[in-house]
Every structure is written in C-alpha cells, then in structure tokens.
C-alpha cells in the first residue's frame, strides 16, 4: 500500500514531463497504476469522507438499563420492548459484552441424573 505522499509525488513526477519508462525506473510505478491514481486524485476519491453511523433499532444505553432493571428477562421479552427480533437483541448484548445464559435443559438434565441414583 502506497502512502498518499508517494502517490502525489509519482503524479507530479509524470506531470513534469517524464515518460512512463522513466516513471517505472524511478518509482517502479506502471502506467496503469499512474492512470488509476491520477483519475482518483482528480475525482476526489482520496479526500477524507465523513463517517456516518446509522440509527440502530436498539440503543445501547437503553438496552443496558433494561437489563439492569430486569436481569432475568428473556431475549424475546427484550425484543418485544425494542420492537425487533431476539437475534438482534442477542447480537447487541454480545457487542456490549453482556452474557445471558438461561438453559432450562441443564436443570432437567440434573433432575434426570438424581432420579436415576435413587
């Protein structure tokens, strides 16, 4: 990956009147690469763009508050509150590093083992 300064120097070198052979010998830049860089420089491709974040269905702080208020809520209950899917709530919680483990099957497995012992 070439730096922006290097790309500008290569374009200026060629614009000074040097041939593509001289450009390649001096900077190891093929003609097609020069044309790509030149086109992008003229179109403003390399200018910094404003990064925009999209509005999320689930606000992070609202989700944290909901979990703090009712820590035993199921994902589907939280999904109803935020009008989205349980999967979306699960992914949002994962991004917030909040783990939720509710496994009814673990409880039934323990009961079955104790029933066999007696």
Secondary structure, DSSP 8 states (H G I E B T S, - for coil): ---HHHHHHHHHHHHTT--HHHHHHHH---HHHHHHHHHHHHHTTTS---------SS-HHHHHHHHHH-TT--HHHHHHHHTS-HHHHHHHHHHTT------HHHHHHHHHHHHHH-
